Structures are given as C-alpha cells and as structure tokens.
Amino acid sequence: MDTHLLSAEDTSSDVTPPTTFSLEPNDARHLAALCGQLDTHLRQIENRLGITIHNRGNTFELRGSESRCKMGAALLTALYADVTNGIQLSPDSIHLRLQDADLEMLNETETPDASIETTSLIRTKRLSVRPRGQNQRSYVAAINHHDINFGIGPAGTGKTYLAVACAVRALLNEQVKRILLVRPAVEAGERLGFLPGDLSQKVDPYLRPLYDALYEMLGFETVSKYIERHIIEVAPLAFMRGRTLNHAFIILDEAQNTTREQMKMFLTRIGFGSTAVVTGDTSQIDLPRGTQSGLTHAAQVLENVEGIAFTQFGIKDVVRHPVVQRVVSAYEAHEQANDHPRGNQA
C-alpha cells in the first residue's frame, strides 16, 4: 500500500489544489483490499481517470482536474463501501465501476432523471440487473414505456442482455404471456445449410447468447420447462409472416441483417399487450453488398413515430474487457477513412 502523501513543496507547483478526504471506518484490512496488491486497484483508477492517487492510512489525496478528482473520490468511497460490506474487488468489477464513472463524467452537465434512476433496477428470479451508465438506464426506461424499442450500437454494450432481463421481468410479473426470440437467418460468413435440423434448429445456435442470459436469470430447468410449454419460443424471422403476436415480449436480435421488407414485416406483427425490442450493430452487417439494412432504414423512417424509442449506444458504453472498446474504435476509424458503411447503401 502506498503510504506517502505529497509534500508541501510539491503542492505549490500545482494550479489545482489536491482533493483530500478520509475513508471511514479506518480498517487496515479493508483499506488493503481497496488498494489491491501493490496498489494495483489504485493504479487502474489512476490510468482510467487521468489522476494521481496517494494515501496514508485512510487519508487519500487526489491530483488532477477538479472534476476527475471529484469523480475519483466518489468512486473510491463507493468501492470502500463495497469492501466493508464484504464484496471482493477485482479488476473486472473496478472496470465496470470506472465505466459508470466515465459515462457520468461525460454526462455531468445533464440533469439526472429521477424516474430513470428509480425504475432501472431489473429484478429476475435468480438475480437483479442494474444498468450501467446513462445510456443503459435510458434504454431500460424506454423499454418500460414504449411498445417498440430499438437498441443500436457496438458489441458489448449490454443491449441484448438488458432486453432479455426486461423480458424475464415482464414474464414473471405476468405483464406478458410468453417471450419470443427472433433472429434473421443470415450468418457472418457461414452457411446455415450445413447445420443439422430444420430452420428453427439451424438458427438455434445463433441465439446462444440469449439462452445464456435466460439460464442466468431463470435457471436451466425453468428455461427448459418454458421452452417445452412454448412460453419461451425461438422463431426464425422467416416464420413470422402472417402471425399476430399478442401479450408477448419479442426480441429481434442481430437486426442489422434484416432487409427493409423483413423489418417492416416484423414490426407489423406486434399485437395488443406486446413489447418488441430490436437490437443490432450497424457496423456488423452481413447482407450482400448493395442491400440496405432494415435496421438503418427503420432508424431513418421511424425516428419521430410516437410509441417507438431509439437508444444509440457508443464505444463508451462497452462493458466488456477494456480492449473491446479499443477494437471497436479502431474498426470505426478504419471504416470511416476507407469505406462507407454497407448498411447505408440503397
């Protein structure tokens, strides 16, 4: 643990005075857990927020821009509260906390919406899901209040996982009678025809992320029972034509691979008492070149239609490993410099 504070001689050279605060209760074991082995947790926070952190016992001194030091102090206080409540810190958990801090710092000029804060926690049978950052909270609030919702953004932003959580909550609260998982039969450079079974069984492996989320929230046995009773249904997009879906929660995943006609067909299947969530990443379109994505087309046509909400996720919303943010950013920069997004072609 770092046990020195900056001297008075050092402080005189800085324009911005340091942020100094103490953490209570003063417990050496908890403070060691907060700082991490060889202060790795503090270094992780320093690198992400662009500040320096020094401490002597439970007294901490932060240097850098005032807003970032304020954010760092709030973060350390929250992490220390976790430690004192018996929660073990890890680089992953700190990364997620930093993600929240970074997003809030970007939106610090916005007035928080109290209604979003109070309705954001999603309770399911086996766990509670708390959206991270303003975009995720707005996304969940939109799903709660709109019949059709679009979540558009890069991989790892939680758009599909949160949609499944909202679907499970609606089912458990008897707001809907069933959950439908829908996906277009277009693959990333692979051939569905080589997989065994009918079209539904061929699409099934591609819905594995949704299944994993369902297993996590409901348990394997419950999910299997619901599938047998058709309370949870896997419906390839091609099988949706002619259906009217009442009292259902429908999730269309990988929607960037729908055509304009398929998207219109899907959206007109929505019946009374139903909620639809459409998720996709317009940077990962597998349609033939020259075919416009139904997702990008819908975003243009339906932007101002009442009862439909759009949530745009960005690189800062990625909640996976930090390198995923850099991968997404690098690909976006490359595509902007060398090519036009395929989904915008007519």
Secondary structure as UniProt FT lines:
FT   HELIX           8..11
FT   TURN            12..13
FT   STRAND          19..22
FT   HELIX           28..35
FT   HELIX           37..39
FT   HELIX           40..49
FT   STRAND          52..56
FT   TURN            57..58
FT   STRAND          59..63
FT   HELIX           66..84
FT   TURN            85..86
FT   HELIX           91..106
FT   TURN            107..109
FT   HELIX           114..119
FT   STRAND          122..123
FT   STRAND          128..129
FT   HELIX           133..145
FT   STRAND          148..152
FT   TURN            155..156
FT   HELIX           159..172
FT   TURN            173..174
FT   STRAND          178..183
FT   HELIX           192..194
FT   HELIX           199..203
FT   HELIX           204..207
FT   HELIX           208..218
FT   HELIX           220..228
FT   TURN            229..230
FT   STRAND          232..236
FT   HELIX           237..239
FT   TURN            241..242
FT   STRAND          248..252
FT   HELIX           255..257
FT   HELIX           260..267
FT   TURN            268..269
FT   TURN            272..273
FT   STRAND          275..280
FT   TURN            282..283
FT   TURN            289..290
FT   HELIX           294..301
FT   TURN            303..304
FT   TURN            306..307
FT   STRAND          308..312
FT   HELIX           315..317
FT   HELIX           322..338
FT   HELIX           342..344
//
